[in-house]
Amino acid sequence: VNGALPTGAIIPNIFTPNGDGQNDVFSIKLINGVDLTGAIYNRWGKKVQDLNGLDAVWTGKESNEGTYYYVFEIKFLDDSKKKFKGHVQLIK
């Protein structure tokens, strides 16, 4: 073991903002992260939500059901940065 902290993110690929208390928001769980900046885009590339800060969430309430894309960067405790890109399915 070299003493390095584990770093990363747990990113859901689906969420269901239906008010049942389970998966109602899209949020990113950081592992030793200290900052997050980025955004969610629709399939035409239009930004639908900024994601900034450790407690950033997307409720999806103003968006239609479908596939959305995220691009964000996380800064970690060791001052390293990592970019993440992917998609999330919004089901209402």
N, CA and C atoms as an extended XYZ file, in Angstrom:
276
Properties=species:S:1:pos:R:3:atomname:S:1:resname:S:1:resid:I:1 pbc="F F F"
N         0.853       -1.179        0.000 N   VAL     1
C         0.000        0.000        0.000 CA  VAL     1
C         0.893        1.235        0.000 C   VAL     1
N         0.596        2.153       -0.917 N   ASN     2
C         1.429        3.344       -1.027 CA  ASN     2
C         0.873        4.539       -0.257 C   ASN     2
N        -0.211        4.367        0.456 N   GLY     3
C        -0.779        5.443        1.238 CA  GLY     3
C        -1.709        6.360        0.467 C   GLY     3
N        -1.897        6.113       -0.828 N   ALA     4
C        -2.783        6.959       -1.626 CA  ALA     4
C        -4.239        6.712       -1.235 C   ALA     4
N        -4.999        7.776       -1.221 N   LEU     5
C        -6.427        7.665       -0.918 CA  LEU     5
C        -7.177        7.129       -2.130 C   LEU     5
N        -8.164        6.288       -1.911 N   PRO     6
C        -9.003        5.884       -3.045 CA  PRO     6
C        -9.814        7.096       -3.507 C   PRO     6
N        -9.990        7.226       -4.805 N   THR     7
C       -10.774        8.331       -5.354 CA  THR     7
C       -11.727        7.789       -6.409 C   THR     7
N       -12.804        8.510       -6.637 N   GLY     8
C       -13.744        8.116       -7.669 CA  GLY     8
C       -15.116        8.686       -7.416 C   GLY     8
N       -16.081        8.092       -8.112 N   ALA     9
C       -17.456        8.553       -7.999 CA  ALA     9
C       -18.401        7.392       -8.267 C   ALA     9
N       -19.533        7.412       -7.589 N   ILE    10
C       -20.604        6.453       -7.844 CA  ILE    10
C       -21.704        7.244       -8.552 C   ILE    10
N       -21.969        6.871       -9.804 N   ILE    11
C       -22.866        7.634      -10.654 CA  ILE    11
C       -24.025        6.738      -11.085 C   ILE    11
N       -25.255        7.101      -10.735 N   PRO    12
C       -26.388        6.270      -11.158 CA  PRO    12
C       -26.607        6.372      -12.667 C   PRO    12
N       -27.158        5.321      -13.266 N   ASN    13
C       -27.463        5.377      -14.693 CA  ASN    13
C       -28.969        5.468      -14.952 C   ASN    13
N       -29.742        5.581      -13.873 N   ILE    14
C       -31.187        5.715      -13.989 CA  ILE    14
C       -31.707        6.423      -12.746 C   ILE    14
N       -32.762        7.242      -12.911 N   PHE    15
C       -33.453        7.773      -11.746 CA  PHE    15
C       -34.908        8.028      -12.089 C   PHE    15
N       -35.725        7.993      -11.045 N   THR    16
C       -37.183        8.020      -11.210 CA  THR    16
C       -37.789        9.053      -10.259 C   THR    16
N       -37.897       10.316      -10.695 N   PRO    17
C       -38.423       11.361       -9.815 CA  PRO    17
C       -39.947       11.292       -9.670 C   PRO    17
N       -40.409       10.235       -9.000 N   ASN    18
C       -41.856       10.028       -8.864 CA  ASN    18
C       -42.348       10.213       -7.428 C   ASN    18
N       -41.474       10.665       -6.538 N   GLY    19
C       -41.883       10.969       -5.177 CA  GLY    19
C       -42.012        9.785       -4.246 C   GLY    19
N       -41.504        8.614       -4.652 N   ASP    20
C       -41.614        7.443       -3.780 CA  ASP    20
C       -40.467        7.330       -2.770 C   ASP    20
N       -39.530        8.288       -2.804 N   GLY    21
C       -38.427        8.271       -1.858 CA  GLY    21
C       -37.245        7.429       -2.274 C   GLY    21
N       -37.317        6.792       -3.434 N   GLN    22
C       -36.210        5.974       -3.925 CA  GLN    22
C       -35.784        6.484       -5.297 C   GLN    22
N       -34.515        6.817       -5.447 N   ASN    23
C       -33.967        7.290       -6.722 CA  ASN    23
C       -34.723        8.485       -7.276 C   ASN    23
N       -35.176        9.396       -6.399 N   ASP    24
C       -35.963       10.545       -6.846 CA  ASP    24
C       -35.125       11.670       -7.441 C   ASP    24
N       -33.821       11.677       -7.196 N   VAL    25
C       -32.940       12.689       -7.765 CA  VAL    25
C       -31.683       12.019       -8.315 C   VAL    25
N       -31.066       12.681       -9.286 N   PHE    26
C       -29.771       12.252       -9.797 CA  PHE    26
C       -28.712       12.963       -8.970 C   PHE    26
N       -27.918       12.205       -8.260 N   SER    27
C       -26.830       12.780       -7.477 CA  SER    27
C       -25.622       11.864       -7.572 C   SER    27
N       -24.459       12.458       -7.448 N   ILE    28
C       -23.194       11.745       -7.590 CA  ILE    28
C       -22.562       11.611       -6.220 C   ILE    28
N       -22.229       10.402       -5.863 N   LYS    29
C       -21.560       10.147       -4.584 CA  LYS    29
C       -20.052       10.166       -4.835 C   LYS    29
N       -19.364       11.077       -4.161 N   LEU    30
C       -17.929       11.227       -4.356 CA  LEU    30
C       -17.145       10.411       -3.334 C   LEU    30
N       -16.036        9.849       -3.787 N   ILE    31
C       -15.119        9.129       -2.910 CA  ILE    31
C       -13.872       10.000       -2.780 C   ILE    31
N       -13.759       10.662       -1.620 N   ASN    32
C       -12.659       11.589       -1.336 CA  ASN    32
C       -12.626       12.773       -2.296 C   ASN    32
N       -13.800       13.175       -2.773 N   GLY    33
C       -13.892       14.350       -3.627 CA  GLY    33
C       -14.102       15.610       -2.804 C   GLY    33
N       -13.570       16.731       -3.292 N   VAL    34
C       -13.728       18.004       -2.591 CA  VAL    34
C       -14.481       19.036       -3.425 C   VAL    34
N       -14.666       18.794       -4.723 N   ASP    35
C       -15.423       19.714       -5.560 CA  ASP    35
C       -15.895       18.994       -6.810 C   ASP    35
N       -17.041       19.443       -7.323 N   LEU    36
C       -17.620       18.884       -8.533 CA  LEU    36
C       -18.162       20.038       -9.365 C   LEU    36
N       -17.846       20.034      -10.661 N   THR    37
C       -18.416       21.008      -11.584 CA  THR    37
C       -18.792       20.294      -12.872 C   THR    37
N       -19.948       20.654      -13.433 N   GLY    38
C       -20.362       20.040      -14.674 CA  GLY    38
C       -21.800       20.351      -15.007 C   GLY    38
N       -22.380       19.548      -15.906 N   ALA    39
C       -23.736       19.816      -16.361 CA  ALA    39
C       -24.375       18.553      -16.938 C   ALA    39
N       -25.710       18.615      -17.048 N   ILE    40
C       -26.529       17.582      -17.691 CA  ILE    40
C       -27.047       18.171      -18.999 C   ILE    40
N       -27.049       17.359      -20.064 N   TYR    41
C       -27.493       17.808      -21.387 CA  TYR    41
C       -28.545       16.850      -21.933 C   TYR    41
N       -29.460       17.403      -22.754 N   ASN    42
C       -30.432       16.535      -23.427 CA  ASN    42
C       -29.789       15.937      -24.675 C   ASN    42
N       -30.542       15.150      -25.417 N   ARG    43
C       -29.967       14.443      -26.568 CA  ARG    43
C       -29.583       15.365      -27.716 C   ARG    43
N       -30.036       16.621      -27.683 N   TRP    44
C       -29.674       17.597      -28.708 CA  TRP    44
C       -28.515       18.481      -28.256 C   TRP    44
N       -27.981       18.214      -27.082 N   GLY    45
C       -26.837       18.964      -26.590 CA  GLY    45
C       -27.189       20.229      -25.831 C   GLY    45
N       -28.468       20.449      -25.539 N   LYS    46
C       -28.881       21.623      -24.774 CA  LYS    46
C       -28.705       21.343      -23.285 C   LYS    46
N       -28.040       22.271      -22.582 N   LYS    47
C       -27.844       22.109      -21.134 CA  LYS    47
C       -29.183       22.224      -20.422 C   LYS    47
N       -29.488       21.242      -19.565 N   VAL    48
C       -30.727       21.275      -18.798 CA  VAL    48
C       -30.488       21.495      -17.310 C   VAL    48
N       -29.254       21.288      -16.835 N   GLN    49
C       -28.969       21.458      -15.412 CA  GLN    49
C       -27.471       21.582      -15.187 C   GLN    49
N       -27.070       22.604      -14.430 N   ASP    50
C       -25.690       22.688      -13.962 CA  ASP    50
C       -25.535       21.787      -12.747 C   ASP    50
N       -24.368       21.210      -12.592 N   LEU    51
C       -24.019       20.440      -11.396 CA  LEU    51
C       -22.764       21.072      -10.810 C   LEU    51
N       -22.895       21.730       -9.687 N   ASN    52
C       -21.759       22.399       -9.062 CA  ASN    52
C       -21.812       22.202       -7.557 C   ASN    52
N       -20.704       21.753       -7.002 N   GLY    53
C       -20.613       21.574       -5.561 CA  GLY    53
C       -20.829       20.133       -5.133 C   GLY    53
N       -20.490       19.879       -3.890 N   LEU    54
C       -20.537       18.516       -3.361 CA  LEU    54
C       -21.948       17.972       -3.203 C   LEU    54
N       -22.929       18.844       -3.060 N   ASP    55
C       -24.305       18.384       -2.856 CA  ASP    55
C       -25.188       18.642       -4.079 C   ASP    55
N       -24.583       18.724       -5.264 N   ALA    56
C       -25.329       18.989       -6.488 CA  ALA    56
C       -26.295       17.842       -6.798 C   ALA    56
N       -27.526       18.199       -7.154 N   VAL    57
C       -28.526       17.211       -7.550 CA  VAL    57
C       -29.313       17.735       -8.748 C   VAL    57
N       -29.906       16.812       -9.488 N   TRP    58
C       -30.821       17.137      -10.568 CA  TRP    58
C       -32.133       16.446      -10.243 C   TRP    58
N       -33.205       17.234      -10.145 N   THR    59
C       -34.510       16.664       -9.803 CA  THR    59
C       -35.220       16.090      -11.013 C   THR    59
N       -34.932       16.592      -12.212 N   GLY    60
C       -35.577       16.107      -13.422 CA  GLY    60
C       -37.016       16.553      -13.592 C   GLY    60
N       -37.522       17.356      -12.672 N   LYS    61
C       -38.940       17.730      -12.697 CA  LYS    61
C       -39.333       18.512      -13.943 C   LYS    61
N       -38.437       19.328      -14.463 N   GLU    62
C       -38.751       20.147      -15.639 CA  GLU    62
C       -38.378       19.448      -16.947 C   GLU    62
N       -37.937       18.209      -16.880 N   SER    63
C       -37.450       17.496      -18.062 CA  SER    63
C       -38.369       16.336      -18.421 C   SER    63
N       -38.354       16.007      -19.694 N   ASN    64
C       -39.132       14.867      -20.183 CA  ASN    64
C       -38.381       13.567      -19.917 C   ASN    64
N       -39.122       12.487      -19.904 N   GLU    65
C       -38.527       11.169      -19.778 CA  GLU    65
C       -37.573       10.952      -20.950 C   GLU    65
N       -36.466       10.279      -20.696 N   GLY    66
C       -35.523        9.994      -21.770 CA  GLY    66
C       -34.104        9.848      -21.269 C   GLY    66
N       -33.182        9.813      -22.213 N   THR    67
C       -31.767        9.677      -21.918 CA  THR    67
C       -31.113       11.051      -21.935 C   THR    67
N       -30.323       11.322      -20.914 N   TYR    68
C       -29.592       12.572      -20.788 CA  TYR    68
C       -28.111       12.250      -20.606 C   TYR    68
N       -27.287       13.223      -20.888 N   TYR    69
C       -25.842       13.021      -20.856 CA  TYR    69
C       -25.209       13.978      -19.856 C   TYR    69
N       -24.206       13.499      -19.152 N   TYR    70
C       -23.508       14.341      -18.183 CA  TYR    70
C       -22.041       14.456      -18.547 C   TYR    70
N       -21.485       15.598      -18.207 N   VAL    71
C       -20.054       15.856      -18.315 CA  VAL    71
C       -19.692       16.634      -17.058 C   VAL    71
N       -18.760       16.122      -16.284 N   PHE    72
C       -18.341       16.843      -15.092 CA  PHE    72
C       -16.923       16.495      -14.709 C   PHE    72
N       -16.378       17.315      -13.835 N   GLU    73
C       -15.023       17.119      -13.344 CA  GLU    73
C       -15.060       17.131      -11.826 C   GLU    73
N       -14.317       16.222      -11.238 N   ILE    74
C       -14.212       16.149       -9.786 CA  ILE    74
C       -12.774       16.448       -9.377 C   ILE    74
N       -12.644       17.272       -8.346 N   LYS    75
C       -11.347       17.510       -7.725 CA  LYS    75
C       -11.316       16.705       -6.440 C   LYS    75
N       -10.208       16.015       -6.203 N   PHE    76
C       -10.078       15.127       -5.061 CA  PHE    76
C        -9.163       15.711       -3.989 C   PHE    76
N        -9.168       15.074       -2.822 N   LEU    77
C        -8.370       15.526       -1.677 CA  LEU    77
C        -6.888       15.685       -2.009 C   LEU    77
N        -6.369       14.846       -2.895 N   ASP    78
C        -4.946       14.911       -3.242 CA  ASP    78
C        -4.665       15.939       -4.348 C   ASP    78
N        -5.644       16.812       -4.656 N   ASP    79
C        -5.564       17.852       -5.692 CA  ASP    79
C        -5.598       17.313       -7.114 C   ASP    79
N        -5.782       16.013       -7.292 N   SER    80
C        -5.946       15.492       -8.643 CA  SER    80
C        -7.353       15.813       -9.134 C   SER    80
N        -7.531       15.786      -10.460 N   LYS    81
C        -8.827       16.028      -11.072 CA  LYS    81
C        -9.102       14.920      -12.081 C   LYS    81
N       -10.387       14.583      -12.205 N   LYS    82
C       -10.768       13.558      -13.175 CA  LYS    82
C       -12.072       13.971      -13.838 C   LYS    82
N       -12.155       13.797      -15.166 N   LYS    83
C       -13.366       14.105      -15.915 CA  LYS    83
C       -14.200       12.837      -16.093 C   LYS    83
N       -15.508       13.018      -16.026 N   PHE    84
C       -16.447       11.916      -16.200 CA  PHE    84
C       -17.454       12.301      -17.269 C   PHE    84
N       -17.783       11.358      -18.147 N   LYS    85
C       -18.808       11.538      -19.167 CA  LYS    85
C       -19.645       10.275      -19.204 C   LYS    85
N       -20.949       10.433      -19.424 N   GLY    86
C       -21.805        9.260      -19.501 CA  GLY    86
C       -23.250        9.662      -19.705 C   GLY    86
N       -24.145        8.719      -19.461 N   HIS    87
C       -25.566        8.987      -19.643 CA  HIS    87
C       -26.368        8.484      -18.462 C   HIS    87
N       -27.569        9.057      -18.324 N   VAL    88
C       -28.498        8.656      -17.275 CA  VAL    88
C       -29.899        8.621      -17.883 C   VAL    88
N       -30.653        7.627      -17.513 N   GLN    89
C       -32.027        7.467      -17.993 CA  GLN    89
C       -32.985        8.068      -16.960 C   GLN    89
N       -33.833        8.989      -17.418 N   LEU    90
C       -34.864        9.597      -16.579 CA  LEU    90
C       -36.197        8.908      -16.905 C   LEU    90
N       -36.780        8.259      -15.898 N   ILE    91
C       -38.046        7.560      -16.076 CA  ILE    91
C       -39.074        8.163      -15.126 C   ILE    91
N       -40.172        8.624      -15.697 N   LYS    92
C       -41.235        9.229      -14.877 CA  LYS    92
C       -42.416        8.281      -14.772 C   LYS    92
